[in-house]
Structures are given as structure tokens and as C-alpha cells.
Amino acid sequence: MTKVLVVDDSALMRRLLTGLLRDNGFEVATARNGAEGVQQLTDWQPDVVTLDINMPEMDGLTALSLMMQARPTPVVMVSSLTEKGAQATFEALALGAVDFIAKPGGTISLSVDDIAGQLLAKVKAAARARMRSGKVVTRPALPAPVAPVPAPAPRPAIRTGAGSSAAHLAGLVLVGVSTGGPRTLEDILPQLPADFPWPVVVAQHMPPNFTDAFARRMDSLCRLRVQECAATVPLEAGKVYIGKGGTDIVICERLGRLAVQPRPETPGHPWHPSVDVMVDSAMKLLPADRIVGVQLTGMGNDGATAMTALKRAGGRTIAESKETAVVFGMPAELIEAGGASVVLPCQDIARQIIAWSQRRPHCAAA
């Protein structure tokens, strides 16, 4: 039986989470603050910890740091929806937390029901997660160049004339990621050089109140400019666009140029921003051999269908390998579907993207 330690200063929250977890087959212990949580970690040795951020005596970030030193254990942070809560959440992920869930507001007893499914899924995923040590994030040195992995033989490309909306775009990188994503993206995106010639669009499964803070954090770490896509904006080389949480992000055409746009969540897709929706939209407007799809850590199968179609159409795709994926769900689904051109650990992904961006794309003559 999976053992879960619930650390929260709210007696009501502890009781509700304990009832929810026990009703679904987990063994549960509780702690009232960070200090008790650290002690319970060593005494009871849980498989997963849910950890509140704002607590008296010892806050969640301090407790998390001590937990990672004493006994590294998968931790799911329980975060408020405020901007301050979002910033603290990303600090927690950098320290080694596996995932987070937005703490319900208003009437807690009613709001817990709204997050019950997410919480159970995240705790189950955390129990299977691959632990990564915490780190202080700085801009890494640029990766050494590598010989490009041969691309698949190109299929006939869409004819793209000088007046086409796609004519100004030599290539496009589409990244799909979920659980464990912020830490993994911090390992990859800062390695791209300031003169990287393509735009990068990221569909990171994340609540609406967190993506702006995440984009600003990544902008401080990357050589490229990083922004949340909260409105329709033209795609420009050397920029990274983070899909706004609570929307789906799509590639579209505006005023004769390709742009990126947030749209209401697409029915039938359980995760948002949806990777499948993003990749499908790009393939309608760009030749497949100008698109690189990157499938990173996360639970579920979002992106596997569309990226497999991309590879079959002549595009190139990367799946993160099991050795570095925090949760080997999304990349595993892509690999099993035969949709991965290459399978790489996260530390090698930026080098492969750079190598492919330096290849001249195969395009049919206008």
C-alpha cells in the first residue's frame, strides 16, 4: 500500500485530504507544519508527500529543502493561486518537488471535491516518479555541437510560395510536457543560443494562474525571450511562447504571417494546453519537414497521436528517454506508437534541436 504523508497547517484540509486518500487505497499520516513533516519523513518513511507552502513554524520551502537532504521523496506541493504562490511553487520544483496542485479557495470542503481527481492522479504519478536532485538554476554553457541525427527521408512538402504565410518561417519547434516539466524545461531551453533561428512553442499542462509566472521565470534563465501566450502574437525566430494555462494554444495565420494564439479548451482533450491540438494546428499551415516535435516528461498520452502523424508526414520528433523523464508516460506513448525519430535524455535534447535547426529544410520549389 502506498504511504502518503499530508503536511498542512489546516486541520480541515488535513482531514479532507486524509479521507480522500484513504478512501482510494492509500495509507496516510499527517503533520501540522514543516518541522513535523521533516520528522515524519524520517520516522514513517512515506512514498509520497503532499506539502503545503504557507505554514507557521516552518514553511513548505524550508521543509522541502530539508526533506531532499534527509530522504529524497516524491513531493506534490499544495500551492495557493496567487502570484506569490506561483513563484514559490517554481522555487519548490527547482528544489526537487515532482509536481504541484492549486490549493482550493473559498469553501474548502466543497473545493476539495473539485481537485480530487487531479490530486489522486498526481499522487499516483508521484509514487512512480523518478527523483531528481534539487539545484540552483543558472544559465548553462552552450552545448557542444554534435553531428545531426539523420532526419527521415522527406515526404513531398506543401508548396510554399513567397507570398505564403509560412514563407518567413524556416522552422518551428513544438514542445509538449506535463508532470516534471518546469524542471526539465529549465534543463533544455536555457541551452538554446540567443541566435536560435526558429520560434519555440510550449504546451505545458498547467493551471491558468501559473503560466505567466513560469514564463517570466524562464525568461530570466534563457538567452531567448520567453513570454506567456495570452493573446494572438506573430511567431518570431528566437522567441519562446508558453501556452496560457486553461486554454489550448494553436498555430494560426494572421495578416499573411504565422502566429500563435490561445483558444478555449478543446472538448474531448483532457489535458490543457493540449499538445495534440497544438501540433495538429501547425501541420495544417507548415510543411512537416519544417517542424520539430519534442515530447517530454508527463503522465498520460497527450501529443502521441499528433507527433506520430508529424513523423509519418516527414517531420522530426524527439522523445525524452526513461533515464531522465520524471514520469515516463507521454514520451513512452510516443515511442510505443513509433512516432519518435530519436529518443534522448534531457541533457542531449537541446543539442539535437540546434543540430536540426542548422539543416536546410527540404521544400518543394515554388
Contacts in CASP RR format, 6 or more apart in sequence:
PFRMAT RR
TARGET T0000
AUTHOR 0000-0000-0000
METHOD contacts of the structure
MODEL  1
MTKVLVVDDSALMRRLLTGLLRDNGFEVATARNGAEGVQQLTDWQPDVVT
LDINMPEMDGLTALSLMMQARPTPVVMVSSLTEKGAQATFEALALGAVDF
IAKPGGTISLSVDDIAGQLLAKVKAAARARMRSGKVVTRPALPAPVAPVP
APAPRPAIRTGAGSSAAHLAGLVLVGVSTGGPRTLEDILPQLPADFPWPV
VVAQHMPPNFTDAFARRMDSLCRLRVQECAATVPLEAGKVYIGKGGTDIV
ICERLGRLAVQPRPETPGHPWHPSVDVMVDSAMKLLPADRIVGVQLTGMG
NDGATAMTALKRAGGRTIAESKETAVVFGMPAELIEAGGASVVLPCQDIA
RQIIAWSQRRPHCAAA
1 25 0 8 1.000
1 26 0 8 1.000
1 27 0 8 1.000
2 25 0 8 1.000
2 26 0 8 1.000
2 27 0 8 1.000
2 47 0 8 1.000
2 48 0 8 1.000
2 123 0 8 1.000
2 124 0 8 1.000
2 127 0 8 1.000
3 26 0 8 1.000
3 27 0 8 1.000
3 28 0 8 1.000
3 29 0 8 1.000
3 44 0 8 1.000
3 45 0 8 1.000
3 46 0 8 1.000
3 47 0 8 1.000
3 48 0 8 1.000
4 21 0 8 1.000
4 26 0 8 1.000
4 27 0 8 1.000
4 28 0 8 1.000
4 29 0 8 1.000
4 46 0 8 1.000
4 47 0 8 1.000
4 48 0 8 1.000
4 49 0 8 1.000
4 50 0 8 1.000
4 123 0 8 1.000
5 28 0 8 1.000
5 29 0 8 1.000
5 30 0 8 1.000
5 31 0 8 1.000
5 37 0 8 1.000
5 40 0 8 1.000
5 41 0 8 1.000
5 44 0 8 1.000
5 46 0 8 1.000
5 48 0 8 1.000
5 49 0 8 1.000
5 50 0 8 1.000
6 14 0 8 1.000
6 17 0 8 1.000
6 18 0 8 1.000
6 21 0 8 1.000
6 28 0 8 1.000
6 29 0 8 1.000
6 30 0 8 1.000
6 31 0 8 1.000
6 49 0 8 1.000
6 50 0 8 1.000
7 30 0 8 1.000
7 31 0 8 1.000
7 32 0 8 1.000
7 33 0 8 1.000
7 34 0 8 1.000
7 36 0 8 1.000
7 37 0 8 1.000
7 40 0 8 1.000
7 49 0 8 1.000
7 50 0 8 1.000
7 51 0 8 1.000
7 52 0 8 1.000
7 55 0 8 1.000
7 60 0 8 1.000
7 63 0 8 1.000
8 14 0 8 1.000
8 17 0 8 1.000
8 30 0 8 1.000
8 32 0 8 1.000
8 50 0 8 1.000
8 52 0 8 1.000
8 55 0 8 1.000
8 78 0 8 1.000
9 32 0 8 1.000
9 33 0 8 1.000
9 52 0 8 1.000
9 54 0 8 1.000
9 55 0 8 1.000
9 56 0 8 1.000
10 52 0 8 1.000
10 108 0 8 1.000
11 32 0 8 1.000
12 108 0 8 1.000
12 109 0 8 1.000
13 52 0 8 1.000
13 78 0 8 1.000
13 108 0 8 1.000
13 112 0 8 1.000
14 30 0 8 1.000
14 32 0 8 1.000
16 108 0 8 1.000
16 109 0 8 1.000
16 112 0 8 1.000
17 28 0 8 1.000
17 50 0 8 1.000
17 112 0 8 1.000
17 119 0 8 1.000
18 28 0 8 1.000
18 30 0 8 1.000
19 28 0 8 1.000
20 112 0 8 1.000
20 116 0 8 1.000
20 119 0 8 1.000
20 120 0 8 1.000
21 28 0 8 1.000
21 120 0 8 1.000
21 123 0 8 1.000
22 28 0 8 1.000
24 120 0 8 1.000
26 123 0 8 1.000
29 40 0 8 1.000
29 44 0 8 1.000
29 46 0 8 1.000
31 37 0 8 1.000
31 39 0 8 1.000
31 40 0 8 1.000
32 55 0 8 1.000
33 55 0 8 1.000
33 56 0 8 1.000
33 57 0 8 1.000
33 58 0 8 1.000
33 63 0 8 1.000
34 51 0 8 1.000
34 55 0 8 1.000
34 57 0 8 1.000
34 58 0 8 1.000
34 59 0 8 1.000
34 60 0 8 1.000
34 62 0 8 1.000
34 63 0 8 1.000
35 57 0 8 1.000
35 58 0 8 1.000
35 63 0 8 1.000
37 49 0 8 1.000
37 63 0 8 1.000
37 67 0 8 1.000
38 58 0 8 1.000
38 63 0 8 1.000
38 66 0 8 1.000
38 67 0 8 1.000
38 70 0 8 1.000
40 46 0 8 1.000
41 49 0 8 1.000
41 67 0 8 1.000
41 70 0 8 1.000
41 71 0 8 1.000
41 73 0 8 1.000
42 70 0 8 1.000
42 71 0 8 1.000
45 71 0 8 1.000
46 73 0 8 1.000
47 73 0 8 1.000
47 74 0 8 1.000
47 127 0 8 1.000
48 73 0 8 1.000
48 74 0 8 1.000
48 75 0 8 1.000
48 76 0 8 1.000
48 123 0 8 1.000
48 126 0 8 1.000
48 127 0 8 1.000
49 67 0 8 1.000
49 73 0 8 1.000
49 74 0 8 1.000
49 75 0 8 1.000
49 76 0 8 1.000
50 75 0 8 1.000
50 76 0 8 1.000
50 77 0 8 1.000
50 78 0 8 1.000
50 119 0 8 1.000
50 123 0 8 1.000
51 60 0 8 1.000
51 63 0 8 1.000
51 64 0 8 1.000
51 67 0 8 1.000
51 75 0 8 1.000
51 76 0 8 1.000
51 77 0 8 1.000
51 78 0 8 1.000
51 92 0 8 1.000
51 97 0 8 1.000
52 60 0 8 1.000
52 77 0 8 1.000
52 78 0 8 1.000
52 103 0 8 1.000
53 59 0 8 1.000
53 60 0 8 1.000
53 61 0 8 1.000
53 77 0 8 1.000
53 78 0 8 1.000
53 79 0 8 1.000
53 80 0 8 1.000
53 85 0 8 1.000
53 88 0 8 1.000
53 89 0 8 1.000
53 92 0 8 1.000
54 60 0 8 1.000
54 80 0 8 1.000
54 85 0 8 1.000
55 63 0 8 1.000
60 77 0 8 1.000
60 92 0 8 1.000
61 88 0 8 1.000
61 91 0 8 1.000
61 92 0 8 1.000
61 95 0 8 1.000
64 75 0 8 1.000
64 77 0 8 1.000
64 92 0 8 1.000
64 95 0 8 1.000
64 96 0 8 1.000
64 97 0 8 1.000
65 95 0 8 1.000
67 73 0 8 1.000
67 75 0 8 1.000
68 95 0 8 1.000
68 96 0 8 1.000
68 133 0 8 1.000
68 134 0 8 1.000
72 96 0 8 1.000
72 131 0 8 1.000
72 133 0 8 1.000
73 131 0 8 1.000
74 98 0 8 1.000
74 126 0 8 1.000
74 127 0 8 1.000
74 129 0 8 1.000
74 131 0 8 1.000
75 92 0 8 1.000
75 96 0 8 1.000
75 97 0 8 1.000
75 98 0 8 1.000
75 126 0 8 1.000
76 97 0 8 1.000
76 98 0 8 1.000
76 99 0 8 1.000
76 100 0 8 1.000
76 101 0 8 1.000
76 119 0 8 1.000
76 122 0 8 1.000
76 123 0 8 1.000
76 126 0 8 1.000
77 89 0 8 1.000
77 92 0 8 1.000
77 93 0 8 1.000
77 97 0 8 1.000
77 99 0 8 1.000
77 100 0 8 1.000
77 101 0 8 1.000
78 100 0 8 1.000
78 101 0 8 1.000
78 103 0 8 1.000
79 85 0 8 1.000
79 86 0 8 1.000
79 88 0 8 1.000
79 89 0 8 1.000
79 92 0 8 1.000
79 100 0 8 1.000
79 101 0 8 1.000
79 102 0 8 1.000
79 103 0 8 1.000
80 102 0 8 1.000
80 103 0 8 1.000
81 102 0 8 1.000
81 103 0 8 1.000
81 105 0 8 1.000
81 207 0 8 1.000
81 209 0 8 1.000
82 209 0 8 1.000
83 209 0 8 1.000
83 212 0 8 1.000
83 213 0 8 1.000
86 209 0 8 1.000
86 210 0 8 1.000
86 212 0 8 1.000
86 213 0 8 1.000
86 214 0 8 1.000
87 213 0 8 1.000
87 217 0 8 1.000
89 100 0 8 1.000
89 210 0 8 1.000
90 182 0 8 1.000
90 213 0 8 1.000
90 214 0 8 1.000
90 217 0 8 1.000
92 100 0 8 1.000
93 100 0 8 1.000
93 180 0 8 1.000
93 182 0 8 1.000
93 183 0 8 1.000
94 134 0 8 1.000
94 135 0 8 1.000
94 136 0 8 1.000
94 137 0 8 1.000
94 182 0 8 1.000
94 183 0 8 1.000
94 186 0 8 1.000
95 134 0 8 1.000
96 131 0 8 1.000
96 132 0 8 1.000
96 133 0 8 1.000
96 134 0 8 1.000
96 183 0 8 1.000
98 125 0 8 1.000
98 126 0 8 1.000
98 129 0 8 1.000
98 131 0 8 1.000
98 179 0 8 1.000
98 180 0 8 1.000
98 326 0 8 1.000
98 327 0 8 1.000
99 122 0 8 1.000
99 125 0 8 1.000
99 126 0 8 1.000
99 129 0 8 1.000
99 179 0 8 1.000
99 180 0 8 1.000
101 115 0 8 1.000
101 118 0 8 1.000
101 119 0 8 1.000
101 122 0 8 1.000
102 115 0 8 1.000
102 207 0 8 1.000
102 209 0 8 1.000
102 210 0 8 1.000
104 110 0 8 1.000
104 111 0 8 1.000
104 112 0 8 1.000
104 114 0 8 1.000
104 115 0 8 1.000
105 111 0 8 1.000
121 299 0 8 1.000
122 179 0 8 1.000
125 179 0 8 1.000
125 298 0 8 1.000
125 299 0 8 1.000
125 327 0 8 1.000
128 327 0 8 1.000
129 179 0 8 1.000
129 180 0 8 1.000
129 326 0 8 1.000
129 327 0 8 1.000
130 324 0 8 1.000
130 325 0 8 1.000
130 326 0 8 1.000
130 327 0 8 1.000
130 328 0 8 1.000
132 183 0 8 1.000
132 324 0 8 1.000
132 326 0 8 1.000
137 186 0 8 1.000
137 190 0 8 1.000
137 221 0 8 1.000
138 221 0 8 1.000
139 190 0 8 1.000
139 221 0 8 1.000
139 222 0 8 1.000
139 223 0 8 1.000
140 190 0 8 1.000
140 191 0 8 1.000
142 191 0 8 1.000
142 193 0 8 1.000
143 191 0 8 1.000
143 350 0 8 1.000
143 351 0 8 1.000
143 354 0 8 1.000
144 351 0 8 1.000
145 351 0 8 1.000
145 354 0 8 1.000
145 355 0 8 1.000
146 348 0 8 1.000
146 351 0 8 1.000
146 352 0 8 1.000
146 355 0 8 1.000
147 355 0 8 1.000
148 352 0 8 1.000
148 355 0 8 1.000
148 356 0 8 1.000
148 358 0 8 1.000
148 359 0 8 1.000
149 341 0 8 1.000
149 342 0 8 1.000
149 352 0 8 1.000
149 355 0 8 1.000
149 356 0 8 1.000
151 289 0 8 1.000
151 314 0 8 1.000
151 315 0 8 1.000
151 316 0 8 1.000
151 341 0 8 1.000
151 356 0 8 1.000
151 359 0 8 1.000
152 311 0 8 1.000
152 314 0 8 1.000
152 315 0 8 1.000
152 316 0 8 1.000
152 341 0 8 1.000
153 314 0 8 1.000
154 289 0 8 1.000
154 314 0 8 1.000
154 362 0 8 1.000
155 288 0 8 1.000
155 289 0 8 1.000
155 313 0 8 1.000
155 314 0 8 1.000
156 364 0 8 1.000
157 287 0 8 1.000
157 288 0 8 1.000
157 289 0 8 1.000
157 290 0 8 1.000
157 361 0 8 1.000
157 362 0 8 1.000
157 363 0 8 1.000
157 364 0 8 1.000
158 166 0 8 1.000
158 286 0 8 1.000
158 287 0 8 1.000
158 364 0 8 1.000
159 364 0 8 1.000
159 365 0 8 1.000
159 366 0 8 1.000
160 166 0 8 1.000
160 167 0 8 1.000
160 287 0 8 1.000
160 363 0 8 1.000
160 364 0 8 1.000
160 366 0 8 1.000
161 167 0 8 1.000
161 366 0 8 1.000
162 366 0 8 1.000
163 256 0 8 1.000
165 253 0 8 1.000
165 256 0 8 1.000
165 257 0 8 1.000
165 258 0 8 1.000
165 285 0 8 1.000
166 258 0 8 1.000
166 285 0 8 1.000
166 286 0 8 1.000
166 287 0 8 1.000
166 290 0 8 1.000
168 257 0 8 1.000
168 258 0 8 1.000
169 198 0 8 1.000
169 199 0 8 1.000
169 235 0 8 1.000
169 237 0 8 1.000
169 258 0 8 1.000
169 286 0 8 1.000
169 290 0 8 1.000
170 197 0 8 1.000
170 198 0 8 1.000
170 237 0 8 1.000
170 290 0 8 1.000
170 357 0 8 1.000
170 361 0 8 1.000
171 197 0 8 1.000
171 198 0 8 1.000
171 199 0 8 1.000
171 286 0 8 1.000
171 290 0 8 1.000
171 291 0 8 1.000
171 292 0 8 1.000
171 357 0 8 1.000
171 361 0 8 1.000
172 198 0 8 1.000
172 199 0 8 1.000
172 200 0 8 1.000
172 201 0 8 1.000
172 235 0 8 1.000
172 251 0 8 1.000
172 258 0 8 1.000
172 282 0 8 1.000
172 286 0 8 1.000
172 290 0 8 1.000
172 291 0 8 1.000
172 292 0 8 1.000
173 198 0 8 1.000
173 199 0 8 1.000
173 200 0 8 1.000
173 201 0 8 1.000
173 291 0 8 1.000
173 292 0 8 1.000
173 293 0 8 1.000
173 294 0 8 1.000
173 353 0 8 1.000
173 357 0 8 1.000
174 200 0 8 1.000
174 201 0 8 1.000
174 203 0 8 1.000
174 275 0 8 1.000
174 278 0 8 1.000
174 279 0 8 1.000
174 282 0 8 1.000
174 291 0 8 1.000
174 292 0 8 1.000
174 293 0 8 1.000
174 294 0 8 1.000
175 185 0 8 1.000
175 200 0 8 1.000
175 201 0 8 1.000
175 202 0 8 1.000
175 203 0 8 1.000
175 204 0 8 1.000
175 293 0 8 1.000
175 294 0 8 1.000
175 296 0 8 1.000
176 202 0 8 1.000
176 203 0 8 1.000
176 204 0 8 1.000
176 275 0 8 1.000
176 278 0 8 1.000
176 293 0 8 1.000
176 294 0 8 1.000
176 295 0 8 1.000
176 296 0 8 1.000
176 302 0 8 1.000
176 303 0 8 1.000
176 330 0 8 1.000
177 184 0 8 1.000
177 185 0 8 1.000
177 202 0 8 1.000
177 203 0 8 1.000
177 204 0 8 1.000
177 205 0 8 1.000
177 295 0 8 1.000
177 296 0 8 1.000
177 297 0 8 1.000
177 298 0 8 1.000
177 330 0 8 1.000
178 204 0 8 1.000
178 205 0 8 1.000
178 271 0 8 1.000
178 297 0 8 1.000
178 298 0 8 1.000
178 299 0 8 1.000
178 300 0 8 1.000
178 302 0 8 1.000
178 327 0 8 1.000
178 330 0 8 1.000
179 205 0 8 1.000
179 297 0 8 1.000
179 298 0 8 1.000
179 299 0 8 1.000
179 326 0 8 1.000
179 327 0 8 1.000
180 297 0 8 1.000
180 298 0 8 1.000
180 326 0 8 1.000
180 327 0 8 1.000
181 204 0 8 1.000
181 296 0 8 1.000
181 297 0 8 1.000
181 298 0 8 1.000
181 326 0 8 1.000
182 204 0 8 1.000
182 214 0 8 1.000
183 326 0 8 1.000
184 296 0 8 1.000
184 297 0 8 1.000
184 320 0 8 1.000
184 324 0 8 1.000
184 325 0 8 1.000
184 326 0 8 1.000
184 346 0 8 1.000
185 202 0 8 1.000
185 204 0 8 1.000
185 218 0 8 1.000
185 296 0 8 1.000
186 218 0 8 1.000
186 221 0 8 1.000
187 346 0 8 1.000
187 347 0 8 1.000
188 296 0 8 1.000
188 346 0 8 1.000
188 349 0 8 1.000
188 350 0 8 1.000
189 200 0 8 1.000
189 218 0 8 1.000
189 221 0 8 1.000
189 222 0 8 1.000
189 224 0 8 1.000
189 226 0 8 1.000
189 240 0 8 1.000
189 350 0 8 1.000
190 221 0 8 1.000
190 222 0 8 1.000
190 223 0 8 1.000
191 350 0 8 1.000
191 351 0 8 1.000
192 200 0 8 1.000
192 222 0 8 1.000
192 223 0 8 1.000
192 224 0 8 1.000
192 238 0 8 1.000
192 350 0 8 1.000
192 353 0 8 1.000
192 354 0 8 1.000
193 223 0 8 1.000
193 354 0 8 1.000
194 223 0 8 1.000
194 224 0 8 1.000
194 238 0 8 1.000
195 238 0 8 1.000
196 223 0 8 1.000
196 224 0 8 1.000
196 237 0 8 1.000
196 238 0 8 1.000
196 354 0 8 1.000
196 357 0 8 1.000
197 237 0 8 1.000
197 238 0 8 1.000
197 357 0 8 1.000
198 237 0 8 1.000
198 238 0 8 1.000
198 292 0 8 1.000
198 357 0 8 1.000
199 235 0 8 1.000
199 236 0 8 1.000
199 237 0 8 1.000
199 238 0 8 1.000
199 239 0 8 1.000
199 240 0 8 1.000
199 241 0 8 1.000
199 260 0 8 1.000
200 224 0 8 1.000
200 238 0 8 1.000
200 239 0 8 1.000
200 240 0 8 1.000
200 241 0 8 1.000
201 229 0 8 1.000
201 235 0 8 1.000
201 240 0 8 1.000
201 241 0 8 1.000
201 243 0 8 1.000
201 249 0 8 1.000
201 251 0 8 1.000
201 260 0 8 1.000
201 278 0 8 1.000
201 282 0 8 1.000
202 240 0 8 1.000
202 241 0 8 1.000
202 242 0 8 1.000
202 243 0 8 1.000
203 243 0 8 1.000
203 248 0 8 1.000
203 249 0 8 1.000
203 273 0 8 1.000
203 274 0 8 1.000
203 275 0 8 1.000
203 277 0 8 1.000
203 278 0 8 1.000
203 302 0 8 1.000
204 211 0 8 1.000
204 214 0 8 1.000
204 242 0 8 1.000
204 243 0 8 1.000
204 273 0 8 1.000
205 271 0 8 1.000
205 272 0 8 1.000
205 273 0 8 1.000
205 298 0 8 1.000
205 302 0 8 1.000
206 214 0 8 1.000
206 245 0 8 1.000
206 273 0 8 1.000
207 245 0 8 1.000
207 246 0 8 1.000
208 244 0 8 1.000
208 245 0 8 1.000
208 246 0 8 1.000
208 247 0 8 1.000
210 245 0 8 1.000
211 228 0 8 1.000
211 242 0 8 1.000
211 243 0 8 1.000
211 244 0 8 1.000
211 245 0 8 1.000
212 228 0 8 1.000
212 230 0 8 1.000
212 244 0 8 1.000
214 228 0 8 1.000
214 242 0 8 1.000
215 226 0 8 1.000
215 227 0 8 1.000
215 228 0 8 1.000
215 242 0 8 1.000
216 226 0 8 1.000
216 228 0 8 1.000
218 226 0 8 1.000
218 240 0 8 1.000
218 242 0 8 1.000
219 225 0 8 1.000
219 226 0 8 1.000
219 227 0 8 1.000
222 240 0 8 1.000
224 238 0 8 1.000
224 239 0 8 1.000
224 240 0 8 1.000
225 238 0 8 1.000
225 239 0 8 1.000
225 240 0 8 1.000
226 239 0 8 1.000
226 240 0 8 1.000
226 241 0 8 1.000
226 242 0 8 1.000
227 233 0 8 1.000
227 239 0 8 1.000
227 240 0 8 1.000
227 241 0 8 1.000
227 242 0 8 1.000
228 241 0 8 1.000
228 242 0 8 1.000
228 243 0 8 1.000
228 244 0 8 1.000
229 241 0 8 1.000
229 242 0 8 1.000
229 243 0 8 1.000
229 244 0 8 1.000
229 249 0 8 1.000
229 260 0 8 1.000
229 261 0 8 1.000
229 262 0 8 1.000
230 244 0 8 1.000
230 262 0 8 1.000
231 261 0 8 1.000
231 262 0 8 1.000
232 252 0 8 1.000
232 254 0 8 1.000
232 259 0 8 1.000
232 260 0 8 1.000
232 261 0 8 1.000
232 262 0 8 1.000
233 241 0 8 1.000
233 259 0 8 1.000
233 260 0 8 1.000
233 261 0 8 1.000
234 254 0 8 1.000
234 257 0 8 1.000
234 258 0 8 1.000
234 259 0 8 1.000
235 241 0 8 1.000
235 251 0 8 1.000
235 257 0 8 1.000
235 258 0 8 1.000
235 259 0 8 1.000
235 260 0 8 1.000
241 249 0 8 1.000
241 260 0 8 1.000
243 249 0 8 1.000
243 260 0 8 1.000
243 262 0 8 1.000
243 273 0 8 1.000
244 262 0 8 1.000
244 273 0 8 1.000
245 272 0 8 1.000
245 273 0 8 1.000
246 265 0 8 1.000
246 272 0 8 1.000
246 273 0 8 1.000
247 262 0 8 1.000
247 263 0 8 1.000
247 264 0 8 1.000
247 265 0 8 1.000
247 272 0 8 1.000
247 273 0 8 1.000
248 262 0 8 1.000
248 263 0 8 1.000
248 264 0 8 1.000
248 265 0 8 1.000
248 266 0 8 1.000
248 269 0 8 1.000
248 272 0 8 1.000
248 273 0 8 1.000
248 274 0 8 1.000
248 277 0 8 1.000
248 278 0 8 1.000
249 260 0 8 1.000
249 261 0 8 1.000
249 262 0 8 1.000
249 263 0 8 1.000
249 273 0 8 1.000
249 277 0 8 1.000
249 278 0 8 1.000
250 260 0 8 1.000
250 261 0 8 1.000
250 263 0 8 1.000
250 277 0 8 1.000
250 278 0 8 1.000
250 281 0 8 1.000
251 258 0 8 1.000
251 259 0 8 1.000
251 260 0 8 1.000
251 261 0 8 1.000
251 278 0 8 1.000
251 281 0 8 1.000
251 282 0 8 1.000
251 284 0 8 1.000
251 285 0 8 1.000
251 286 0 8 1.000
252 258 0 8 1.000
252 259 0 8 1.000
252 260 0 8 1.000
252 261 0 8 1.000
252 281 0 8 1.000
252 285 0 8 1.000
253 259 0 8 1.000
253 285 0 8 1.000
254 261 0 8 1.000
258 285 0 8 1.000
258 286 0 8 1.000
262 273 0 8 1.000
265 272 0 8 1.000
265 274 0 8 1.000
266 272 0 8 1.000
266 274 0 8 1.000
266 277 0 8 1.000
269 276 0 8 1.000
269 277 0 8 1.000
269 302 0 8 1.000
270 302 0 8 1.000
271 300 0 8 1.000
271 302 0 8 1.000
274 302 0 8 1.000
274 303 0 8 1.000
275 295 0 8 1.000
275 302 0 8 1.000
275 303 0 8 1.000
275 306 0 8 1.000
275 307 0 8 1.000
275 330 0 8 1.000
276 302 0 8 1.000
276 303 0 8 1.000
276 304 0 8 1.000
276 305 0 8 1.000
276 306 0 8 1.000
277 306 0 8 1.000
278 306 0 8 1.000
279 291 0 8 1.000
279 293 0 8 1.000
279 303 0 8 1.000
279 306 0 8 1.000
279 307 0 8 1.000
279 309 0 8 1.000
279 310 0 8 1.000
280 306 0 8 1.000
280 309 0 8 1.000
282 291 0 8 1.000
283 291 0 8 1.000
283 306 0 8 1.000
283 309 0 8 1.000
283 310 0 8 1.000
283 313 0 8 1.000
287 361 0 8 1.000
287 363 0 8 1.000
288 310 0 8 1.000
288 313 0 8 1.000
288 314 0 8 1.000
288 315 0 8 1.000
289 314 0 8 1.000
289 315 0 8 1.000
289 316 0 8 1.000
289 361 0 8 1.000
289 362 0 8 1.000
289 363 0 8 1.000
290 361 0 8 1.000
290 363 0 8 1.000
291 310 0 8 1.000
291 315 0 8 1.000
291 316 0 8 1.000
292 315 0 8 1.000
292 316 0 8 1.000
292 317 0 8 1.000
292 318 0 8 1.000
292 353 0 8 1.000
292 356 0 8 1.000
292 357 0 8 1.000
293 307 0 8 1.000
293 310 0 8 1.000
293 315 0 8 1.000
293 316 0 8 1.000
293 317 0 8 1.000
293 318 0 8 1.000
294 317 0 8 1.000
294 318 0 8 1.000
294 320 0 8 1.000
294 349 0 8 1.000
294 353 0 8 1.000
295 303 0 8 1.000
295 304 0 8 1.000
295 307 0 8 1.000
295 317 0 8 1.000
295 318 0 8 1.000
295 319 0 8 1.000
295 320 0 8 1.000
295 330 0 8 1.000
295 331 0 8 1.000
295 334 0 8 1.000
295 340 0 8 1.000
296 320 0 8 1.000
296 325 0 8 1.000
296 330 0 8 1.000
296 331 0 8 1.000
296 346 0 8 1.000
296 349 0 8 1.000
297 320 0 8 1.000
297 324 0 8 1.000
297 325 0 8 1.000
297 326 0 8 1.000
297 327 0 8 1.000
297 328 0 8 1.000
297 329 0 8 1.000
297 330 0 8 1.000
297 331 0 8 1.000
298 325 0 8 1.000
298 326 0 8 1.000
298 327 0 8 1.000
298 328 0 8 1.000
298 329 0 8 1.000
298 330 0 8 1.000
298 331 0 8 1.000
299 327 0 8 1.000
299 329 0 8 1.000
299 330 0 8 1.000
300 329 0 8 1.000
300 330 0 8 1.000
300 333 0 8 1.000
301 329 0 8 1.000
301 330 0 8 1.000
301 333 0 8 1.000
302 330 0 8 1.000
303 330 0 8 1.000
303 333 0 8 1.000
303 334 0 8 1.000
304 330 0 8 1.000
304 333 0 8 1.000
304 334 0 8 1.000
304 336 0 8 1.000
304 337 0 8 1.000
304 339 0 8 1.000
305 337 0 8 1.000
307 317 0 8 1.000
307 334 0 8 1.000
307 339 0 8 1.000
307 340 0 8 1.000
308 317 0 8 1.000
308 334 0 8 1.000
308 337 0 8 1.000
308 338 0 8 1.000
308 339 0 8 1.000
310 317 0 8 1.000
311 317 0 8 1.000
311 338 0 8 1.000
311 339 0 8 1.000
311 340 0 8 1.000
311 341 0 8 1.000
312 339 0 8 1.000
315 341 0 8 1.000
316 341 0 8 1.000
316 356 0 8 1.000
317 334 0 8 1.000
317 339 0 8 1.000
317 340 0 8 1.000
317 341 0 8 1.000
317 342 0 8 1.000
318 340 0 8 1.000
318 341 0 8 1.000
318 342 0 8 1.000
318 343 0 8 1.000
318 344 0 8 1.000
318 349 0 8 1.000
318 352 0 8 1.000
318 353 0 8 1.000
319 331 0 8 1.000
319 332 0 8 1.000
319 334 0 8 1.000
319 335 0 8 1.000
319 339 0 8 1.000
319 340 0 8 1.000
319 342 0 8 1.000
319 343 0 8 1.000
319 344 0 8 1.000
320 331 0 8 1.000
320 343 0 8 1.000
320 344 0 8 1.000
320 345 0 8 1.000
320 346 0 8 1.000
320 349 0 8 1.000
321 331 0 8 1.000
321 343 0 8 1.000
321 344 0 8 1.000
321 345 0 8 1.000
322 328 0 8 1.000
322 331 0 8 1.000
322 332 0 8 1.000
323 345 0 8 1.000
324 345 0 8 1.000
324 346 0 8 1.000
324 347 0 8 1.000
325 331 0 8 1.000
325 332 0 8 1.000
325 346 0 8 1.000
331 340 0 8 1.000
331 343 0 8 1.000
334 340 0 8 1.000
335 343 0 8 1.000
342 352 0 8 1.000
344 352 0 8 1.000
END
